[in-house]
Amino acid sequence: MALTKRQQEFLTCIFEQYLKHRNPVHYTTVAKRLGVSKWTAYDMLKRLGEAGYLSSHYGVKEKGNPGRSQLFYTPTSKLKQLMEEDAGKQEDWLAWRQLLVNSVKKLQSATGCSGHDQIEELLTLLPEAKGSIMYCACLIALFVAYIKVFNEQGMRLVRQVIDLIKKPEQRLALFSGTIVGILSRDPVTGTTTGGKDGMMASFINNFHQHLAGIDLKQHRLLAGFLSDLLQAVS
């Protein structure tokens, strides 16, 4: 079962509530936390239970309460494994993000060939990227470094254009389109990276292919990363 973003939100909510209180979670608690009706929460948690992420049982909401039994949910080992994998991915992303930011920051004090060296460094990192979001982040850093080194006027244009767009997916698309426009108007020749226009065009194509495979949350992460990079070289 491929989880939707909405299903992931429900699973994250119930997992966090379970960790916080160390008790099975009633579906009305999830409903209140997510701002949905109790019937919506009930139906969603029932489906997620059938998929193996939750186990359910009936009990009383408060100890000693003689009222009727109610339905509670507990994370299964399948959900715990999923959350551990997500936490690991988050740690990997933060480390990768910082590595790229630090590399691009070096361009502030780079001169001459040292700027080219930073581009080469980013190129060597590409094969180490794990998954689409890390690959896209490395390409964003490469594009920013490329324009910073070879076309400072183009960098100002990138900043101006990006500031006009708020939606993350549109911001990333406009960013890559601006990079294409800058390269087409002012191709760089005679350098180890700039002379290979076909390589940069291939990277742009790869960027869009990988963007198509990530969700809105990851688009937001990349858009924030892009803003930080532009700030780092301002």
Backbone bond lengths (Angstrom), bond angles and torsions (degrees), N, CA, C in turn:
res aa  C-N    CA-C-N  psi(-1)  N-CA   C-N-CA  omega(-1)  CA-C   N-CA-C  phi
1 M - - - 1.465 - - 1.522 110.03 -
2 A 1.340 116.29 119.03 1.459 121.39 177.42 1.522 108.02 -82.92
3 L 1.310 116.77 120.88 1.460 121.02 -176.50 1.517 111.62 -77.11
4 T 1.324 116.17 136.50 1.454 121.05 172.95 1.524 108.93 -82.84
5 K 1.330 115.89 167.18 1.457 119.84 178.13 1.528 110.56 -59.29
6 R 1.342 116.19 -40.35 1.463 120.36 -178.88 1.524 111.07 -64.96
7 Q 1.311 117.17 -41.89 1.463 120.68 177.77 1.526 111.26 -63.48
8 Q 1.322 116.41 -38.20 1.461 120.16 177.45 1.519 111.13 -63.49
9 E 1.339 116.66 -36.90 1.462 120.18 178.09 1.528 111.13 -62.83
10 F 1.327 116.74 -42.13 1.470 120.75 179.11 1.525 110.35 -65.47
11 L 1.317 116.61 -43.49 1.467 119.66 -179.45 1.524 111.48 -65.39
12 T 1.322 116.47 -41.51 1.465 119.96 178.48 1.515 110.59 -62.92
13 C 1.333 116.28 -42.79 1.467 120.98 179.94 1.523 111.18 -60.47
14 I 1.317 117.33 -50.22 1.460 119.85 -176.24 1.528 111.01 -69.35
15 F 1.325 116.98 -32.49 1.468 120.17 178.62 1.533 110.20 -67.87
16 E 1.336 116.34 -43.29 1.462 120.29 -179.88 1.527 111.18 -66.01
17 Q 1.334 116.79 -39.67 1.461 120.35 178.66 1.530 111.09 -65.92
18 Y 1.314 115.33 -38.07 1.463 119.56 179.31 1.537 110.49 -66.07
19 L 1.339 116.64 -43.61 1.462 120.07 179.15 1.520 111.56 -65.32
20 K 1.320 116.38 -35.85 1.462 120.53 -177.15 1.523 111.98 -69.11
21 H 1.331 116.54 -43.51 1.462 120.06 -173.92 1.532 114.01 -105.86
22 R 1.336 115.75 -13.75 1.467 121.00 -179.34 1.522 111.87 57.54
23 N 1.323 115.34 34.64 1.453 121.82 177.80 1.524 109.34 -136.86
24 P 1.312 116.92 153.28 1.472 119.41 174.20 1.529 110.04 -54.98
25 V 1.319 116.50 150.80 1.467 122.07 -172.33 1.524 110.32 -108.70
26 H 1.329 116.51 129.95 1.462 121.20 176.82 1.530 109.45 -79.82
27 Y 1.303 116.83 146.05 1.465 119.21 -174.63 1.531 112.71 -65.56
28 T 1.349 117.41 -25.18 1.466 118.86 177.66 1.534 111.24 -69.15
29 T 1.326 116.89 -27.75 1.464 120.37 176.64 1.525 109.79 -64.83
30 V 1.324 115.86 -43.62 1.463 120.99 177.99 1.523 109.98 -64.28
31 A 1.330 116.65 -40.36 1.465 120.91 179.81 1.528 110.90 -59.41
32 K 1.324 116.82 -44.68 1.463 120.83 -179.86 1.521 111.41 -66.51
33 R 1.313 116.74 -41.03 1.463 120.29 -178.19 1.522 112.06 -65.47
34 L 1.325 117.04 -35.98 1.467 121.22 -176.66 1.519 113.51 -98.17
35 G 1.322 117.09 -4.55 1.449 120.15 177.61 1.513 114.47 70.96
36 V 1.337 116.06 37.54 1.467 121.10 178.61 1.526 108.81 -122.32
37 S 1.327 116.57 169.54 1.463 119.84 178.52 1.526 109.65 -71.34
38 K 1.333 115.44 157.14 1.460 118.89 179.95 1.527 111.05 -65.31
39 W 1.342 116.72 -27.69 1.464 118.90 179.64 1.520 111.13 -74.01
40 T 1.334 115.88 -35.02 1.469 119.74 175.02 1.522 110.11 -62.84
41 A 1.333 115.91 -45.37 1.463 120.24 179.16 1.524 110.66 -63.75
42 Y 1.315 115.99 -42.32 1.467 120.49 180.00 1.530 110.85 -59.50
43 D 1.330 116.85 -48.58 1.467 120.73 -178.58 1.530 111.75 -63.75
44 M 1.337 116.26 -42.29 1.460 119.79 -178.32 1.524 111.06 -66.48
45 L 1.322 117.31 -46.11 1.456 120.35 -178.95 1.523 111.61 -66.68
46 K 1.317 116.41 -32.02 1.463 119.84 176.28 1.523 110.46 -63.32
47 R 1.347 116.59 -43.70 1.474 120.47 179.17 1.523 110.84 -66.07
48 L 1.322 116.60 -40.26 1.460 120.01 -179.91 1.528 111.15 -69.02
49 G 1.337 116.04 -30.79 1.459 119.90 174.28 1.523 110.88 -66.83
50 E 1.326 115.72 -41.60 1.465 119.95 178.17 1.523 111.79 -64.95
51 A 1.340 116.25 -26.37 1.465 120.69 178.62 1.526 112.19 -83.11
52 G 1.336 116.98 -4.77 1.457 120.26 174.98 1.511 116.07 96.23
53 Y 1.347 117.63 5.39 1.459 119.62 -178.30 1.528 112.82 -88.27
54 L 1.341 116.83 -20.17 1.460 121.46 -177.60 1.520 110.05 -135.24
55 S 1.327 115.01 148.76 1.464 120.02 170.37 1.524 107.04 -113.16
56 S 1.318 116.70 147.31 1.464 120.21 -175.95 1.521 110.97 -123.96
57 H 1.329 115.13 153.36 1.463 120.51 174.50 1.522 108.39 -158.20
58 Y 1.300 115.62 161.60 1.467 120.60 179.10 1.526 109.74 -99.90
59 G 1.330 114.99 142.60 1.457 120.79 177.91 1.515 108.94 -165.58
60 V 1.322 116.80 179.08 1.469 121.04 177.28 1.514 108.87 -91.30
61 K 1.343 115.92 146.99 1.462 120.11 -174.94 1.520 112.19 -69.49
62 E 1.322 117.52 -33.19 1.457 121.08 178.67 1.519 109.19 -127.97
63 K 1.295 115.33 139.66 1.458 119.24 179.40 1.517 110.05 -62.16
64 G 1.315 115.40 136.22 1.450 120.43 179.35 1.505 114.09 84.37
65 N 1.356 115.88 -5.80 1.460 120.04 179.00 1.520 109.04 -80.27
66 P 1.339 118.17 121.46 1.459 120.53 -176.24 1.532 113.35 -81.34
67 G 1.350 117.60 4.87 1.461 120.75 -177.43 1.512 112.14 -66.22
68 R 1.333 113.09 178.54 1.467 118.09 -176.74 1.520 111.71 -67.86
69 S 1.310 115.97 155.36 1.457 120.50 -179.22 1.525 110.39 -71.09
70 Q 1.335 115.84 152.03 1.456 122.54 -178.65 1.516 109.76 -129.19
71 L 1.344 115.42 163.86 1.459 120.84 -174.41 1.529 110.98 -91.32
72 F 1.325 115.15 127.18 1.461 121.73 179.41 1.532 109.96 -122.21
73 Y 1.354 114.05 156.54 1.464 119.41 -179.83 1.527 110.80 -126.59
74 T 1.317 114.55 146.75 1.460 122.38 178.72 1.529 108.78 -131.56
75 P 1.338 118.84 137.59 1.464 120.56 177.54 1.527 111.35 -62.31
76 T 1.302 116.89 139.01 1.465 121.25 175.04 1.527 109.18 -91.05
77 S 1.306 116.18 174.80 1.469 120.58 177.68 1.529 110.85 -62.50
78 K 1.335 116.21 -29.00 1.470 120.25 178.63 1.525 110.77 -64.69
79 L 1.332 116.99 -42.53 1.461 120.55 178.08 1.519 110.92 -69.69
80 K 1.322 117.05 -41.10 1.464 119.84 179.27 1.521 111.05 -60.67
81 Q 1.327 116.58 -40.10 1.462 120.55 177.98 1.524 110.62 -64.50
82 L 1.332 115.96 -41.54 1.465 120.46 178.43 1.523 111.04 -60.87
83 M 1.318 117.40 -43.80 1.454 121.17 -179.08 1.529 111.71 -67.89
84 E 1.309 116.61 -35.22 1.461 120.09 177.39 1.521 110.47 -66.83
85 E 1.320 115.74 -39.63 1.467 119.84 178.03 1.524 110.50 -64.57
86 D 1.335 116.69 -41.37 1.464 120.66 179.08 1.520 111.05 -64.27
87 A 1.340 116.56 -39.96 1.469 120.25 178.92 1.523 110.76 -64.54
88 G 1.338 115.89 -40.12 1.454 120.14 178.09 1.520 111.69 -64.20
89 K 1.329 115.58 -40.41 1.465 120.02 178.22 1.525 110.71 -64.78
90 Q 1.331 116.46 -37.50 1.460 120.23 179.27 1.523 110.74 -64.73
91 E 1.319 117.24 -42.15 1.466 120.68 178.02 1.516 110.74 -63.96
92 D 1.335 116.84 -42.24 1.463 120.88 178.15 1.526 110.58 -61.78
93 W 1.338 116.55 -42.15 1.453 120.92 -178.99 1.528 111.13 -63.56
94 L 1.328 117.18 -45.60 1.459 120.45 -178.31 1.531 111.32 -63.41
95 A 1.323 116.84 -39.76 1.461 120.32 178.44 1.531 110.61 -67.06
96 W 1.326 116.24 -42.72 1.465 121.18 179.78 1.533 110.34 -64.99
97 R 1.312 115.77 -43.44 1.462 121.54 179.47 1.526 110.68 -58.00
98 Q 1.324 116.62 -46.77 1.456 120.94 -179.05 1.519 111.67 -65.45
99 L 1.319 116.81 -37.85 1.461 121.23 177.76 1.524 110.60 -59.77
100 L 1.339 116.54 -45.02 1.464 120.68 -179.16 1.520 111.52 -69.21
101 V 1.326 117.36 -41.45 1.464 120.54 178.50 1.520 110.33 -60.67
102 N 1.312 116.99 -44.89 1.465 120.63 179.97 1.526 111.27 -62.16
103 S 1.327 116.31 -37.98 1.459 120.12 179.77 1.525 110.87 -65.78
104 V 1.316 116.86 -44.18 1.465 120.84 -178.94 1.527 110.87 -70.20
105 K 1.322 117.78 -35.06 1.462 120.99 179.28 1.530 111.91 -58.64
106 K 1.332 116.53 -29.73 1.460 120.35 -179.75 1.521 111.79 -62.20
107 L 1.332 117.02 -20.07 1.464 120.43 -179.98 1.515 112.28 -67.84
108 Q 1.319 116.90 -20.03 1.460 120.34 179.46 1.519 111.64 -62.46
109 S 1.303 115.70 -34.63 1.472 119.77 -179.50 1.516 111.96 -108.97
110 A 1.334 117.09 6.33 1.467 120.66 -177.39 1.521 110.25 -80.16
111 T 1.331 115.04 144.60 1.463 121.49 175.75 1.518 108.95 -138.28
112 G 1.335 115.60 144.95 1.463 119.65 174.64 1.511 113.35 57.58
113 C 1.320 114.69 -127.53 1.462 120.97 -175.61 1.517 113.08 -65.97
114 S 1.338 117.42 -23.04 1.468 118.85 -178.57 1.519 110.89 -64.54
115 G 1.342 116.61 -32.15 1.451 119.59 175.98 1.512 110.93 -65.93
116 H 1.317 117.29 -40.31 1.460 121.59 176.28 1.527 110.32 -63.26
117 D 1.326 115.68 -35.92 1.469 119.68 179.98 1.522 110.96 -63.49
118 Q 1.338 117.34 -36.59 1.469 119.91 178.60 1.522 111.35 -66.59
119 I 1.315 116.15 -36.39 1.464 119.57 176.63 1.522 110.13 -65.29
120 E 1.318 116.31 -42.81 1.461 120.17 177.83 1.530 111.08 -63.11
121 E 1.320 116.24 -36.35 1.463 120.52 178.45 1.522 110.66 -62.86
122 L 1.331 116.43 -43.18 1.457 120.70 178.63 1.527 111.49 -66.01
123 L 1.310 116.16 -36.21 1.470 119.93 177.51 1.529 110.99 -63.24
124 T 1.314 116.45 -37.98 1.466 119.34 -179.93 1.526 111.97 -71.19
125 L 1.349 116.80 -20.91 1.459 120.36 179.58 1.530 112.51 -80.17
126 L 1.320 117.32 -22.99 1.464 120.65 -175.94 1.531 113.66 -52.60
127 P 1.335 118.91 -47.44 1.472 118.50 -179.23 1.532 113.95 -63.98
128 E 1.335 116.90 -16.48 1.461 120.69 -179.06 1.526 112.71 -87.96
129 A 1.330 117.27 -7.15 1.461 121.26 -177.93 1.528 110.59 -66.32
130 K 1.331 115.45 130.62 1.463 121.31 179.50 1.528 109.58 -104.29
131 G 1.296 117.27 108.86 1.453 120.72 177.20 1.517 113.00 86.42
132 S 1.325 115.41 169.39 1.458 121.79 -173.33 1.524 113.52 -65.03
133 I 1.343 117.33 -41.23 1.464 118.39 -175.81 1.524 111.61 -67.08
134 M 1.324 117.64 -38.95 1.458 120.30 178.93 1.517 111.08 -71.22
135 Y 1.330 116.63 -36.07 1.466 120.85 177.73 1.526 109.86 -65.28
136 C 1.339 117.06 -45.54 1.462 121.00 178.95 1.526 110.81 -62.67
137 A 1.323 117.07 -39.77 1.462 120.61 179.25 1.520 110.85 -61.77
138 C 1.312 116.50 -41.20 1.465 120.04 179.69 1.531 110.44 -65.75
139 L 1.330 116.77 -39.24 1.463 119.81 177.94 1.528 111.06 -67.44
140 I 1.329 117.65 -39.20 1.460 120.09 176.35 1.517 110.26 -59.38
141 A 1.337 116.18 -45.63 1.468 120.24 178.36 1.524 110.52 -62.04
142 L 1.322 116.78 -39.72 1.470 120.87 179.06 1.525 110.91 -64.62
143 F 1.332 117.82 -44.59 1.464 121.01 179.48 1.523 111.36 -62.88
144 V 1.337 116.12 -43.71 1.465 120.29 179.44 1.524 110.23 -62.75
145 A 1.320 116.99 -44.97 1.464 120.70 179.03 1.529 111.34 -63.20
146 Y 1.298 116.24 -41.90 1.463 122.27 -178.69 1.523 110.88 -59.85
147 I 1.343 116.34 -49.19 1.459 120.14 -179.50 1.525 111.27 -69.76
148 K 1.322 116.82 -37.54 1.464 120.44 178.73 1.528 111.02 -60.57
149 V 1.318 116.50 -41.88 1.461 120.73 -176.35 1.522 111.77 -76.55
150 F 1.328 117.06 -42.22 1.458 119.73 -170.21 1.530 115.44 -103.47
151 N 1.337 117.72 -12.89 1.459 118.42 -175.90 1.530 109.80 -155.58
152 E 1.319 116.54 81.24 1.470 120.75 -177.76 1.527 111.06 -63.28
153 Q 1.324 117.14 -34.38 1.463 119.63 176.86 1.536 110.03 -64.17
154 G 1.325 115.63 -38.93 1.459 119.92 176.62 1.522 111.72 -62.97
155 M 1.332 117.26 -34.08 1.464 121.05 177.82 1.520 110.86 -63.08
156 R 1.332 116.66 -39.90 1.468 119.44 177.11 1.524 111.08 -63.54
157 L 1.322 116.46 -38.01 1.456 120.81 177.59 1.526 111.00 -63.88
158 V 1.334 116.35 -42.47 1.468 120.71 178.51 1.517 110.05 -58.14
159 R 1.317 117.64 -47.06 1.463 121.32 -179.07 1.527 110.88 -60.88
160 Q 1.328 116.80 -44.58 1.460 120.40 -178.32 1.524 111.74 -63.48
161 V 1.324 116.06 -42.91 1.458 120.70 -177.43 1.521 110.89 -68.61
162 I 1.325 117.08 -44.69 1.462 121.20 -176.85 1.517 111.42 -63.08
163 D 1.339 117.23 -35.00 1.464 120.62 -178.86 1.524 112.65 -66.19
164 L 1.326 117.46 -16.35 1.460 120.77 -177.71 1.526 112.88 -80.79
165 I 1.329 117.21 -18.63 1.461 121.67 -172.20 1.521 110.51 -114.58
166 K 1.325 116.41 133.47 1.459 121.27 -179.32 1.528 112.96 -102.72
167 K 1.330 117.74 -37.29 1.456 119.58 -177.96 1.529 109.74 -66.71
168 P 1.340 118.29 127.99 1.470 121.11 -172.92 1.522 114.32 -59.93
169 E 1.345 117.84 -42.83 1.457 119.07 -177.62 1.526 111.43 -67.19
170 Q 1.341 117.00 -35.80 1.460 120.87 177.74 1.527 110.73 -71.88
171 R 1.321 115.85 -36.20 1.467 120.08 179.29 1.530 110.88 -62.95
172 L 1.321 116.23 -42.64 1.464 119.63 -179.55 1.523 111.33 -68.37
173 A 1.332 116.80 -39.31 1.459 120.44 178.87 1.528 110.64 -65.49
174 L 1.337 116.07 -42.47 1.456 120.04 179.42 1.523 111.45 -66.79
175 F 1.319 115.77 -36.36 1.466 120.36 177.51 1.524 110.71 -59.35
176 S 1.331 116.69 -50.67 1.466 119.40 -178.54 1.525 110.91 -65.68
177 G 1.346 116.86 -36.32 1.457 119.59 177.37 1.513 112.07 -64.92
178 T 1.327 116.74 -37.79 1.462 120.59 177.29 1.519 111.13 -65.99
179 I 1.324 116.30 -39.34 1.463 120.41 177.47 1.534 109.86 -61.30
180 V 1.336 116.38 -44.53 1.468 120.46 178.65 1.527 109.92 -59.86
181 G 1.331 116.29 -44.31 1.457 120.01 -179.51 1.518 112.38 -62.29
182 I 1.322 117.34 -41.72 1.461 121.46 179.66 1.523 110.55 -64.38
183 L 1.327 116.34 -44.22 1.458 120.26 -178.88 1.521 111.86 -66.00
184 S 1.334 116.97 -37.43 1.465 119.92 -177.79 1.520 111.96 -70.97
185 R 1.343 117.12 -30.24 1.460 120.42 -179.44 1.512 112.44 -84.35
186 D 1.333 116.28 -28.50 1.460 119.23 -173.55 1.520 110.21 -140.11
187 P 1.348 118.23 67.12 1.457 120.19 -179.67 1.521 111.26 -63.77
188 V 1.297 115.87 139.19 1.456 121.87 -179.22 1.515 109.15 -97.70
189 T 1.291 116.20 135.58 1.470 120.34 179.40 1.511 110.02 -127.94
190 G 1.312 114.07 160.83 1.452 119.68 173.25 1.502 115.24 82.58
191 T 1.345 119.25 13.22 1.452 120.47 176.23 1.519 108.96 -121.17
192 T 1.313 115.82 167.30 1.459 118.95 -175.96 1.517 111.86 -66.50
193 T 1.348 118.01 -28.68 1.459 120.19 -179.53 1.516 112.20 -110.38
194 G 1.322 116.57 -40.08 1.448 120.26 -173.86 1.508 113.83 -65.93
195 G 1.328 118.70 -29.14 1.450 120.57 -177.83 1.510 113.08 -73.22
196 K 1.309 118.30 -9.86 1.465 122.16 -177.49 1.521 109.42 -101.44
197 D 1.344 114.86 73.35 1.462 118.65 -177.24 1.520 111.42 -62.57
198 G 1.334 116.56 -32.79 1.458 120.02 178.99 1.513 111.56 -62.62
199 M 1.336 116.61 -35.53 1.453 120.68 179.40 1.528 110.69 -65.33
200 M 1.339 116.55 -43.89 1.454 119.90 179.83 1.527 111.00 -66.60
201 A 1.337 116.79 -38.38 1.465 120.11 177.46 1.522 110.34 -63.08
202 S 1.329 116.10 -37.22 1.458 120.82 177.97 1.525 110.76 -66.13
203 F 1.332 116.82 -38.62 1.458 121.01 178.16 1.531 111.04 -64.65
204 I 1.340 116.42 -39.98 1.464 120.24 177.83 1.529 109.93 -61.60
205 N 1.320 115.93 -44.10 1.459 120.63 178.74 1.528 111.23 -62.41
206 N 1.322 116.41 -43.99 1.468 121.04 177.96 1.529 111.31 -62.36
207 F 1.324 115.30 -37.86 1.457 121.13 179.77 1.527 110.55 -58.93
208 H 1.327 116.51 -47.42 1.461 120.42 -179.16 1.530 111.68 -68.26
209 Q 1.305 117.06 -36.56 1.465 119.98 178.90 1.522 110.80 -63.87
210 H 1.318 117.12 -42.27 1.466 120.18 180.00 1.523 111.38 -73.72
211 L 1.324 118.04 -34.71 1.466 120.57 176.98 1.519 111.20 -59.71
212 A 1.339 115.78 -35.21 1.466 120.13 -178.33 1.524 111.88 -66.48
213 G 1.324 117.14 -17.04 1.459 120.48 -176.26 1.515 115.04 -101.31
214 I 1.332 118.38 6.89 1.460 120.23 -178.99 1.526 110.12 -114.17
215 D 1.330 116.61 160.45 1.454 120.98 -176.89 1.530 111.50 -92.33
216 L 1.338 115.77 178.83 1.461 120.95 -175.63 1.526 111.86 -63.24
217 K 1.323 117.06 -37.14 1.461 120.19 178.75 1.520 110.54 -59.82
218 Q 1.325 116.95 -42.61 1.456 120.61 179.63 1.519 111.62 -71.07
219 H 1.342 116.95 -32.32 1.462 119.68 173.39 1.533 109.96 -60.62
220 R 1.329 115.92 -40.79 1.466 119.62 179.40 1.531 110.78 -63.86
221 L 1.321 116.08 -42.26 1.463 119.89 178.58 1.521 111.18 -60.27
222 L 1.324 116.26 -43.69 1.464 120.22 -179.09 1.525 111.63 -69.18
223 A 1.329 116.75 -38.44 1.465 119.67 179.25 1.529 110.29 -64.94
224 G 1.332 117.04 -40.78 1.456 120.45 176.00 1.518 112.13 -65.26
225 F 1.317 115.62 -38.15 1.466 121.20 177.45 1.528 110.24 -62.89
226 L 1.335 117.09 -43.46 1.462 121.41 178.11 1.525 110.77 -59.99
227 S 1.316 117.33 -44.54 1.467 120.37 179.08 1.526 111.24 -60.67
228 D 1.318 116.30 -40.94 1.465 120.10 179.58 1.525 111.48 -65.81
229 L 1.325 116.10 -38.03 1.477 119.47 178.73 1.515 110.83 -65.58
230 L 1.321 117.33 -44.69 1.457 120.49 179.32 1.525 110.98 -62.63
231 Q 1.331 116.30 -35.75 1.448 120.74 176.23 1.531 110.79 -67.04
232 A 1.329 116.05 -36.84 1.466 121.19 -177.27 1.523 112.49 -66.50
233 V 1.318 117.17 -27.53 1.469 119.70 -177.79 1.524 112.01 -108.67
234 S 1.334 116.48 11.63 1.473 119.13 -179.13 1.524 110.93 -78.19
